[in-house]
Amino acid sequence: MTNPRTVLTQARQGPVPENWRVFTKKRGKLSGFLRGTSDDPDPLLVITPGEAIEYKDERKPPAIVDFDDLAGITLKATARTSSGSMLADLDVWVDLNYRDGRKEKWQSASFADDLQTIQAFIEAYGVHKALQGRY
Protein backbone atom coordinates (compact mmCIF):
# COMPACT_ATOMS: atom_id res chain seq x y z
CA MET A 1 0.00 0.00 0.00
CA THR A 2 1.22 3.47 -0.83
CA ASN A 3 1.08 6.43 1.51
CA PRO A 4 -2.53 7.71 1.41
CA ARG A 5 -1.57 11.37 1.90
CA THR A 6 0.91 11.12 -0.99
CA VAL A 7 -1.78 9.65 -3.27
CA LEU A 8 -4.29 12.37 -2.29
CA THR A 9 -1.72 15.15 -2.79
CA GLN A 10 -0.72 13.82 -6.20
CA ALA A 11 -4.38 13.52 -7.22
CA ARG A 12 -5.04 17.13 -6.17
CA GLN A 13 -1.98 18.52 -7.91
CA GLY A 14 -1.91 16.20 -10.96
CA PRO A 15 -0.97 14.64 -13.20
CA VAL A 16 -1.86 11.12 -12.10
CA PRO A 17 -1.10 7.73 -13.66
CA GLU A 18 -3.53 6.64 -16.38
CA ASN A 19 -4.77 3.71 -14.28
CA TRP A 20 -5.99 5.94 -11.43
CA ARG A 21 -9.60 7.14 -11.23
CA VAL A 22 -10.04 10.47 -9.47
CA PHE A 23 -13.40 11.84 -8.31
CA THR A 24 -13.68 15.32 -6.81
CA LYS A 25 -16.28 17.99 -6.28
CA LYS A 26 -16.42 21.46 -4.86
CA ARG A 27 -17.40 21.74 -1.25
CA GLY A 28 -20.53 23.89 -0.98
CA LYS A 29 -19.83 27.18 0.75
CA LEU A 30 -22.95 27.07 2.90
CA SER A 31 -22.72 23.39 3.84
CA GLY A 32 -18.97 23.77 4.47
CA PHE A 33 -19.62 26.76 6.72
CA LEU A 34 -22.39 25.00 8.67
CA ARG A 35 -20.24 21.87 9.15
CA GLY A 36 -17.11 23.83 9.96
CA THR A 37 -15.29 22.40 6.94
CA SER A 38 -15.25 25.42 4.63
CA ASP A 39 -11.45 25.75 4.92
CA ASP A 40 -10.86 22.04 4.21
CA PRO A 41 -9.77 20.84 0.77
CA ASP A 42 -12.57 19.57 -1.46
CA PRO A 43 -13.71 15.94 -1.08
CA LEU A 44 -11.60 13.51 -3.10
CA LEU A 45 -11.82 9.82 -3.97
CA VAL A 46 -8.84 8.14 -5.65
CA ILE A 47 -9.03 4.57 -6.89
CA THR A 48 -5.65 3.12 -7.82
CA PRO A 49 -4.83 -0.40 -9.02
CA GLY A 50 -4.25 -1.45 -5.40
CA GLU A 51 -6.56 0.59 -3.22
CA ALA A 52 -9.34 3.13 -2.81
CA ILE A 53 -8.57 6.23 -0.74
CA GLU A 54 -11.18 8.83 0.15
CA TYR A 55 -10.76 12.19 1.82
CA LYS A 56 -13.96 13.75 3.12
CA ASP A 57 -12.76 16.43 5.54
CA GLU A 58 -10.08 17.18 8.13
CA ARG A 59 -12.16 15.76 11.00
CA LYS A 60 -11.59 12.18 9.86
CA PRO A 61 -8.56 10.35 8.53
CA PRO A 62 -8.79 9.22 4.91
CA ALA A 63 -10.87 6.08 4.40
CA ILE A 64 -8.71 3.36 2.84
CA VAL A 65 -9.58 0.01 1.28
CA ASP A 66 -6.44 -2.00 0.46
CA PHE A 67 -7.36 -4.57 -2.18
CA ASP A 68 -4.70 -6.98 -0.84
CA ASP A 69 -6.74 -7.27 2.38
CA LEU A 70 -9.89 -8.41 0.58
CA ALA A 71 -11.00 -11.99 0.00
CA GLY A 72 -13.84 -10.84 -2.25
CA ILE A 73 -16.49 -8.23 -2.96
CA THR A 74 -20.20 -8.32 -3.79
CA LEU A 75 -22.27 -5.63 -5.49
CA LYS A 76 -25.47 -4.85 -3.53
CA ALA A 77 -28.42 -2.56 -4.14
CA THR A 78 -31.82 -1.68 -2.71
CA ALA A 79 -34.60 0.41 -4.19
CA ARG A 80 -37.25 2.35 -2.32
CA THR A 81 -40.43 3.72 -3.81
CA SER A 82 -43.03 5.97 -2.33
CA SER A 83 -46.72 5.52 -2.90
CA GLY A 84 -47.99 7.76 -5.64
CA SER A 85 -44.62 8.04 -7.34
CA MET A 86 -43.20 6.07 -10.21
CA LEU A 87 -39.65 6.99 -9.22
CA ALA A 88 -37.42 4.84 -7.04
CA ASP A 89 -34.50 5.81 -4.84
CA LEU A 90 -31.62 3.46 -5.59
CA ASP A 91 -28.95 2.74 -2.99
CA VAL A 92 -25.88 0.90 -4.34
CA TRP A 93 -22.84 -0.29 -2.40
CA VAL A 94 -20.15 -2.97 -2.35
CA ASP A 95 -19.92 -5.54 0.44
CA LEU A 96 -16.27 -6.08 1.33
CA ASN A 97 -15.20 -9.48 2.64
CA TYR A 98 -11.80 -9.28 4.29
CA ARG A 99 -9.33 -12.14 4.52
CA ASP A 100 -9.48 -11.96 8.33
CA GLY A 101 -13.26 -12.59 8.29
CA ARG A 102 -14.40 -8.99 8.74
CA LYS A 103 -17.19 -7.65 6.56
CA GLU A 104 -17.84 -4.03 5.67
CA LYS A 105 -20.09 -2.00 3.44
CA TRP A 106 -18.26 0.31 1.02
CA GLN A 107 -19.93 3.31 -0.46
CA SER A 108 -18.24 6.62 -1.05
CA ALA A 109 -18.96 9.08 1.75
CA SER A 110 -18.89 12.08 -0.59
CA PHE A 111 -19.93 10.53 -3.89
CA ALA A 112 -22.63 8.04 -2.84
CA ASP A 113 -24.96 9.13 -5.67
CA ASP A 114 -22.26 8.76 -8.33
CA LEU A 115 -22.52 5.19 -9.60
CA GLN A 116 -19.28 5.66 -11.54
CA THR A 117 -17.43 5.42 -8.22
CA ILE A 118 -18.89 1.95 -7.63
CA GLN A 119 -18.05 0.90 -11.19
CA ALA A 120 -14.47 2.19 -10.89
CA PHE A 121 -14.03 0.38 -7.55
CA ILE A 122 -15.26 -2.94 -8.99
CA GLU A 123 -13.13 -2.57 -12.13
CA ALA A 124 -9.97 -1.74 -10.17
CA TYR A 125 -10.53 -4.62 -7.76
CA GLY A 126 -11.13 -7.02 -10.66
CA VAL A 127 -7.91 -5.99 -12.41
CA HIS A 128 -6.01 -6.22 -9.11
CA LYS A 129 -7.34 -9.68 -8.42
CA ALA A 130 -6.54 -10.88 -11.97
CA LEU A 131 -2.99 -9.53 -11.77
CA GLN A 132 -2.48 -11.24 -8.41
CA GLY A 133 -3.69 -14.54 -9.85
CA ARG A 134 -6.63 -14.74 -7.38
CA TYR A 135 -9.55 -15.25 -9.70
WOGI-V24123 format. One record per residue. N is the residue number from 0. RES is the residue in one letter. BURIAL is + if it has 16 or more other C-alpha atoms within 10 Angstrom, else -. Layout:
BEGIN
N;RES;BURIAL / N;RES;BURIAL
END
This chain:
BEGIN
0;M;- / 1;T;- / 2;N;- / 3;P;+ / 4;R;- / 5;T;- / 6;V;+ / 7;L;+ / 8;T;- / 9;Q;- / 10;A;+ / 11;R;+ / 12;Q;- / 13;G;- / 14;P;- / 15;V;- / 16;P;- / 17;E;- / 18;N;- / 19;W;+ / 20;R;+ / 21;V;+ / 22;F;+ / 23;T;+ / 24;K;- / 25;K;- / 26;R;+ / 27;G;- / 28;K;- / 29;L;- / 30;S;- / 31;G;+ / 32;F;- / 33;L;- / 34;R;- / 35;G;- / 36;T;+ / 37;S;+ / 38;D;- / 39;D;- / 40;P;- / 41;D;+ / 42;P;+ / 43;L;+ / 44;L;+ / 45;V;+ / 46;I;+ / 47;T;+ / 48;P;+ / 49;G;+ / 50;E;+ / 51;A;+ / 52;I;+ / 53;E;+ / 54;Y;+ / 55;K;+ / 56;D;+ / 57;E;- / 58;R;- / 59;K;- / 60;P;- / 61;P;+ / 62;A;- / 63;I;+ / 64;V;+ / 65;D;+ / 66;F;+ / 67;D;- / 68;D;- / 69;L;+ / 70;A;- / 71;G;+ / 72;I;+ / 73;T;- / 74;L;- / 75;K;- / 76;A;- / 77;T;- / 78;A;- / 79;R;- / 80;T;- / 81;S;- / 82;S;- / 83;G;- / 84;S;- / 85;M;- / 86;L;- / 87;A;- / 88;D;- / 89;L;- / 90;D;- / 91;V;+ / 92;W;+ / 93;V;+ / 94;D;+ / 95;L;+ / 96;N;+ / 97;Y;+ / 98;R;- / 99;D;- / 100;G;- / 101;R;- / 102;K;- / 103;E;- / 104;K;- / 105;W;+ / 106;Q;+ / 107;S;+ / 108;A;- / 109;S;+ / 110;F;+ / 111;A;- / 112;D;- / 113;D;- / 114;L;- / 115;Q;- / 116;T;+ / 117;I;+ / 118;Q;- / 119;A;+ / 120;F;+ / 121;I;+ / 122;E;- / 123;A;+ / 124;Y;+ / 125;G;+ / 126;V;- / 127;H;+ / 128;K;+ / 129;A;- / 130;L;- / 131;Q;- / 132;G;- / 133;R;- / 134;Y;-
END
